[in-house]
């Protein structure tokens, strides 16, 4: 009887000591299956609209701290709202600044988009902020990330966290090869509006100009040659689908504010037309 009790206690202890594995990055899982990734964009700093956006079927959603109105003071609650859904939480920081990158990761982001990467040195700086030693210099203190990702976060984070470097300037285009060759950069993210500036054009989304299109294709080809995935920032489902067919691995389809404005304009226009027809 005593032996049975001891065996039961040992089995109970082993179960209680079971390590909770870090949740795999859904974006990486989809790529491993050869599937493209859909990305939604959150510009409005509101937890309810963020949760609604994340519940619409996007594989991932990005909280934009560069041009959106979310700041560090309300970033964590925005990520909490996204975490209530199946969408992978992504954050675009405002600048290639280590403290902001580390804070976004500590708050639970699974991927970081860093804008305006111009050369390999800037790419390495972003990598260092995203990776724990010995791969980088990220400081230890994942206050929320440890709670939601599990106790093996420290050993898995370097493999699961994605770093996306935006190439969108003349200097970035001139240094395309060396940026794409930088170890630790997982994804090259194309910002079409700033890229239009770099090509001497007025900024616009879904740019059909042949030079813009060919430049995006060149970025894609160089990135793929260096083993990097490529994301195209789009403004419509049609352009996003066409981008996937062109070989892009990830597409940003639309944003909360774009959808809100478009539907509001549609409803008020329909209202006035209906009044005229009555």
C-alpha positions in Angstrom: 0.0 0.0 0.0 2.8 2.4 0.9 4.5 1.7 -2.5 1.3 2.5 -4.3 1.0 5.9 -2.4 4.7 6.8 -3.2 4.2 6.0 -6.9 1.1 8.1 -7.0 2.9 11.1 -5.3 5.8 10.8 -7.8 3.4 10.8 -10.8 1.6 13.8 -9.4 4.8 15.7 -9.0 5.9 14.9 -12.5 2.6 16.2 -13.9 2.9 19.4 -11.8 6.4 20.0 -13.1 5.4 19.7 -16.8 6.8 22.6 -18.7 4.3 24.7 -20.7 5.7 25.1 -24.2 5.8 28.5 -25.8 3.0 29.0 -28.3 4.4 28.6 -31.8 4.3 31.7 -34.0 1.3 31.2 -36.3 3.0 33.3 -39.0 6.0 30.9 -39.1 3.6 27.9 -39.0 1.7 29.1 -42.1 4.9 29.7 -44.0 6.2 26.2 -43.1 3.0 24.9 -44.7 3.7 27.0 -47.8 0.7 29.4 -47.2 0.6 33.2 -47.5 -0.1 35.2 -44.4 -2.8 37.9 -44.2 -2.2 41.0 -42.0 -4.7 43.5 -40.7 -3.6 47.0 -39.6 -4.7 48.8 -36.4 -4.3 52.5 -36.4 -6.9 53.4 -33.8 -5.9 53.2 -30.2 -9.0 51.5 -28.9 -9.1 48.0 -27.3 -12.6 47.2 -28.5 -11.9 48.1 -32.2 -8.6 46.3 -31.9 -10.3 43.1 -30.8 -13.0 43.5 -33.5 -10.3 43.9 -36.1 -8.4 40.8 -34.8 -11.6 38.7 -34.9 -12.3 39.1 -38.6 -10.1 36.3 -39.8 -6.7 37.9 -40.3 -3.7 35.6 -39.6 -2.0 38.5 -37.8 -2.8 42.1 -36.9 -0.3 44.9 -36.4 -0.6 47.7 -33.8 1.0 50.7 -35.6 3.0 52.9 -33.3 4.7 54.8 -36.2 1.7 56.5 -37.9 -1.1 55.1 -35.7 -2.2 56.7 -32.5 -1.1 54.0 -30.1 1.8 54.9 -27.8 3.8 53.0 -25.2 1.3 54.1 -22.5 -1.5 52.1 -24.1 0.3 49.4 -26.1 -0.1 46.7 -23.6 -3.8 47.0 -23.4 -4.0 46.9 -27.2 -2.0 43.7 -27.2 -4.2 42.2 -24.5 -7.2 42.9 -26.8 -5.5 41.1 -29.7 -4.5 38.2 -27.5 -8.2 37.5 -26.9 -8.3 36.3 -30.5 -6.4 33.8 -32.7 -4.6 36.6 -34.6 -0.8 36.9 -34.1 0.1 40.2 -32.4 2.5 42.3 -34.4 3.8 45.8 -33.5 5.3 48.4 -35.8 7.5 50.6 -33.6 8.0 54.3 -34.4 11.7 54.1 -34.9 14.7 51.8 -34.8 15.0 52.4 -31.1 16.0 49.5 -28.8 14.0 50.5 -25.7 10.7 50.7 -27.7 11.4 47.4 -29.5 12.2 45.6 -26.2 9.2 47.1 -24.5 6.9 45.9 -27.3 8.3 42.4 -27.0 8.1 42.4 -23.2 4.4 43.4 -23.6 3.8 40.2 -25.7 4.4 41.1 -29.4 5.3 38.0 -31.5 6.7 40.1 -34.4 8.3 43.6 -34.7 8.2 45.8 -37.8 11.0 48.4 -37.8 10.6 51.2 -40.3 13.2 53.0 -42.5 16.1 50.5 -42.4 18.8 52.0 -44.6 21.8 49.8 -44.2 23.2 46.7 -42.6 24.3 48.5 -39.5 20.8 49.7 -38.8 19.5 46.2 -39.5 22.0 44.7 -37.0 20.8 47.3 -34.4 17.2 46.1 -34.8 18.3 42.4 -34.6 20.2 43.1 -31.4 17.2 44.6 -29.8 15.0 41.7 -30.7 17.2 38.8 -29.6 18.4 37.6 -26.3 22.1 36.9 -25.8 24.2 35.5 -27.3 22.4 36.5 -30.6 21.6 40.0 -29.4 21.4 42.4 -26.5 17.8 42.3 -25.5 17.4 42.8 -21.8 15.7 40.2 -19.7 12.4 41.3 -18.3 9.4 39.9 -20.4 6.8 41.0 -17.8 3.8 40.1 -19.8 5.4 37.9 -22.5 6.4 35.4 -19.9 2.9 35.1 -18.6 1.2 34.5 -22.0 4.0 32.6 -23.8 5.1 30.3 -20.9 8.2 29.6 -18.8 10.3 28.4 -21.7 10.0 31.9 -23.3 13.7 32.7 -22.7 14.9 29.6 -24.6 12.3 29.9 -27.4 11.9 33.6 -28.0 14.9 34.0 -30.3 13.4 31.3 -32.6 9.8 32.4 -32.5 10.0 36.2 -32.6 10.0 37.6 -36.1 11.9 40.8 -37.0 10.6 42.6 -40.1 12.8 45.3 -41.6 11.2 47.9 -43.8 13.0 48.9 -47.0 11.5 52.1 -48.3 14.2 54.7 -48.9 16.8 55.4 -51.6 19.6 54.3 -49.2 17.7 51.2 -48.3 17.4 50.3 -52.0 21.1 51.0 -52.6 22.0 48.7 -49.7 19.3 46.0 -50.4 21.8 43.1 -50.7 23.5 43.8 -47.4 20.3 44.4 -45.5 18.8 41.1 -46.8 22.0 39.3 -45.9 21.9 40.4 -42.3 21.5 37.4 -39.9 18.5 37.7 -37.7 16.3 39.7 -40.1 13.4 37.4 -40.9 11.2 39.5 -43.2 11.7 42.4 -45.6 8.6 44.6 -45.4 7.9 47.0 -48.3 6.4 50.4 -47.5 5.0 51.5 -50.8 4.3 55.1 -50.0 7.8 56.0 -48.8 9.2 53.7 -51.6 7.3 56.0 -54.0 9.2 59.0 -52.6 12.4 57.1 -53.1 11.6 56.5 -56.7 10.6 60.2 -57.3 6.9 59.6 -57.3 4.0 61.0 -55.2 3.2 58.6 -52.3 0.4 56.2 -52.9 -0.7 52.8 -51.9 -1.2 50.0 -54.5 1.1 51.8 -56.9 0.6 50.3 -60.4 3.5 52.3 -61.9 5.8 49.9 -63.8 9.0 51.2 -62.0 7.4 50.8 -58.6 6.1 47.3 -59.4 9.5 46.2 -60.8 11.3 47.7 -57.8 9.1 45.7 -55.4 9.7 42.6 -57.4 13.5 43.2 -57.2 13.3 43.6 -53.5 11.3 40.3 -53.3 13.8 38.4 -55.5 16.9 39.6 -53.5 15.2 38.9 -50.2 14.2 35.4 -51.3 17.7 34.7 -52.5 18.9 35.5 -49.0 16.3 33.3 -47.4 14.0 36.1 -46.2 10.3 36.3 -46.5 8.7 39.4 -48.0 5.6 41.4 -47.0 3.8 43.8 -49.3 1.8 46.6 -47.6 -1.4 46.9 -49.6 -4.6 49.0 -49.5 -7.1 46.6 -51.1 -8.0 42.9 -51.2 -7.6 42.9 -55.0 -4.0 44.2 -54.9 -3.1 42.0 -52.0 -4.3 38.9 -53.8 -2.4 39.9 -56.9 0.7 40.4 -54.7 0.4 36.9 -53.4 0.2 35.6 -57.0 3.4 37.6 -57.7 5.1 35.6 -55.0 4.9 37.8 -51.8 4.8 35.8 -48.6 2.7 38.1 -46.5 0.2 40.9 -47.4 -1.2 43.7 -45.3 -4.8 43.9 -46.7 -6.5 46.8 -45.0 -6.7 48.8 -41.8 -9.4 49.7 -39.2 -9.5 53.4 -40.1 -9.6 52.7 -43.8 -12.6 50.3 -43.4 -14.4 52.7 -41.1 -14.0 55.7 -43.4 -15.0 53.7 -46.5 -18.1 52.3 -44.9 -19.2 55.6 -43.5 -18.8 57.3 -46.8 -20.7 54.5 -48.5 -23.6 54.8 -46.0 -23.9 58.6 -46.1 -23.7 58.6 -49.9 -26.3 55.9 -50.1 -28.5 57.8 -47.7 -28.4 61.0 -49.8 -29.0 59.1 -53.1 -32.0 57.3 -51.5 -33.5 60.7 -50.5 -33.2 62.0 -54.0 -34.8 58.9 -55.4 -37.8 59.1 -53.1 
